[in-house]
Amino acid sequence: MSLSFENVQLTYDELHALDNLNLQVESGEALAIIGPSGCGKSSMLRLAAGLAQPTSGTVRINGNLAERPRKQTALILQNFGLLPWKTVRQNAELGLLIQGAPAAERTRRTTEALARVGLADFANSYPNQLSGGMQQRLALARAIALDIDTLLMDEPLSALDALLREELQDTLLALWQEKRYTQVLVTHSIEEAVYLGQRIAVMAPRPGRVVATIENPLMGSAQWRSQDAFFSQCRAVRAALEGGSHE
């Protein structure tokens, strides 16, 4: 499912969040967005999810205006959005329940999603009984239980330690390679952007706009984190961030 931002301006009261933003995400592409705090990255995801509207310009999904939330788009927020009074299974099936999926379908899809992220044995547990990494897996399970074509993620791994973060990066990569939905990841981590983005969009400080897009064709290749090209790409992203901050 393609996603496009066309001459997008976004203003909150006196705050000019986005300015003349233009960005195209192709169907099935994995895009990483990186930039300084407050540059409008999270606002871009809200616009793409149909949860906000631009002050001017257009946001389109597959050519249609993103005027409201759609069933095929999943959004994972930094705080996971889990309900503490519901079990792991109940949290995972919440989106399906809201969509009115039949009970048998909810059970089947939820069971498959929990197994896919390694939480099958914790279906009857509660979120406060899970580690931070397991809570993140649960948020991901809730998203992939749906029949999605677009996955939007707002710094989903930022609170995790380095090794667990890499493990979940591997999970995200494997799911995208298997399902080939359109994936947009907002991150502050240069290494994460290079690991999970076929392209990396670099944002300037507020008001946000794209100052560079870096092609990353080796993303997903074997042992990518260990290749010289990986570190070269990280340097290129860092240079683009530094250049954008001086504009």
N, C-alpha and C positions, 0 to 999 in steps of 0.2 A: 504494500500500500504506500503510494508516494505521499510525501508531505512537503509543502512549500510555504515559505514566508515571503511575501511580496511587498516591499516598501512599507514594512510594518513600523508604526510608531505606537508607543504605549506610555501613557502618563497616568500616574496615580496622584490626584490632587496637584501638589506642586512638584512632585518627583517625576522627572523624565527618565523612565526606565529603559526604553528601547528607542533607537533612532535609525530610521531608514534601514531596517534589517531585511536582508535578502539572503535566503538560504533554501536550497533544494535537497531533499533526501529522496533517493530513488527507492522503489519498492524492493524490499528484501535487504536493503543496505543496513550496515551497522555504523552509525555515526556517533562519535564522541564530541562533546562540547566542553571546552575548557576556557577559563578566564578568571579574572580577579573577583573577589567577593563583591556582591552588589551590582554586577554588570548585567543582570537580567536573565541569567541562565534558567532559573526556576520559573520565571515569568514566561519564558518561551515554552516550557513544558505545559504550563497551565493553558496557554493559548492553543497548543497542539491538541490538548485533551478536551478542548471545548468548554473549559471551566472559566474562561475569561475571554473578552473580546478586545481586539486592538482599538486604539483611539483612531487610527487610520491605517490604510493598507489592508491586506487580506492574508488569512491563513487558510490553506486548503489541504484537504486529505483526499487523495485520488481525484482531484479536480473539484471537489465539493467544499463549500465553505464550512469550516470547523466552528459551527455556531452553537453546538451543544455536545455533551458527552455521547459517545457511541459505544455500542456493546463490544466491538472488535478492538478497542483501544484499552490497554491496561496501563495504569500509572502507579509506580512504586515510589513512595515518599521516603524521606530520610528517617522518619520515626516509625516506619513500617505500617502504622495504622491498624494494629491488631487490637481485638476486643478482649480484655483480660478475663471477662466472665464467660467467654466461650472457649470450648476445647480447640485443640489444634485442628481436628476435622471440621468443626463448625466454622472456624475462621477461614479455612481453606475453601469451603463451599459457599462462603457468603456472597461472592459475586454471582454465582450460579443461582442462588436463592433469590437475590434481588432481580435477576433476569427472568425468574419464573420457570426455570428448568425443571422438568419432572424429577421426582425423587430418585428413580432408578438411574437417570442420567447423572444427577448430582453425585450419587454414590460412586458410580463408575469413574467419572472424571476426577473426583476428589481423591479416590484411592490411587489412581494412576499418577496424579500430580504429586502426592505425598511420597509415593515410592520413587518417583523420578528425582526428588531432591533429598532422599534418604531419611524421611521422617515417618515412614510407615509404622514403625514401632512406637511412635509417640502420638498417635492419633487421638488418644483419650487424655493426654496431658493438657495443661493450660500454659499460656504464654510465659507466665512468671516462673514456670518450671524449666524453661528452655534457656540455653545460653544465647548470647547476642547473635552468634552465627546461625544458630538454629531458628531464631526468630526471623532472621533475614531469609532463610530458606523457606520458612512458612509464608512470608510475604510473596516470595517468588512462586510458590506452589499455588497460592490463590490467583495469581495472574495467569499462570499457564493452564490452570484448570478450565479457564474460559477459552473459547474458540477465537483467539486473538490474531490479528494481522499486524498489530503495532504495539510495541512495548516501550514505554517511556519511563526512565529511571532518574531520580533526583538524588545524587550522591548516596546510593543505597549502601555502600560498603565503608563509609568514612569513619565509622566508630569502631571498626574491627582492628585487631592486631594484624601485623604484616603477613604472617603465614596463613591465618584464616582468611584474610582478604584475598590472597592469591588463590586459595582453594576455591572460594566462591567466584572469583573471576573465571576460573577454569569451568565451573558449573554454568555460568552465564554464557561463556563461549560455546560450550558443548550444546546447550539448548538452542542457541541461535543457529549453529551449524546444522542441527537436526531439523528445526522447524522453519527457519528462514523467514521469520517475521521481520518487519522493519523495526530496527532497534535504535533508540536515541538515548544515550547515556550522558548525563551531566556529572562532571567530576572536577575535583581540584588537583587530582594526581596526574602528573605528566605520564608516568609509567602505566597507569591504568588506562589512560586515553589511548596510548600507543598499543597496548595489549588488546583492547576491545573495540577499537574503531578502525574500520576500513578507510575512513576519512576522519580527520580531526579538524573541527571548526574552532578557531581561536578568536575569542571575544576581546574587545577593548573595554576599558573601564566605563562605568555609566556616563552617559547613556549608551547602552550596549549595542554593538553592531559587530558583524564578522569582519575581522581585519586580515585573516588568512585562513585558507583551507589547505590542509596538507594531506596528500594522497599517501596511503599506507598499505600498499598492495600485498605485503608479506604477512599481514595480520592473519592469525589463525594457522600459520605454518608450524611444523613440528619444532619444538624447543625454541619458540620465538623469543622468549625472555633472555635466552643465552646467546643469541646471534649478535654479531657486530652491528648489523643493520638496525636492530632494535635500539641500541644505544645511540646510533646515528640519528634515528628518528626522534628520540627523546631530546637530543640536542637541538634538532630543528624546531620542535615545539617550544622548547624553552626560549630560543632566540625569537620566535614569533611573539611569545608572550611578553618578552622584554621590549620588543619593538612596539607592540601595541600599547604598552603602558606609558610610552613616551609620546604618543600622538597628542 
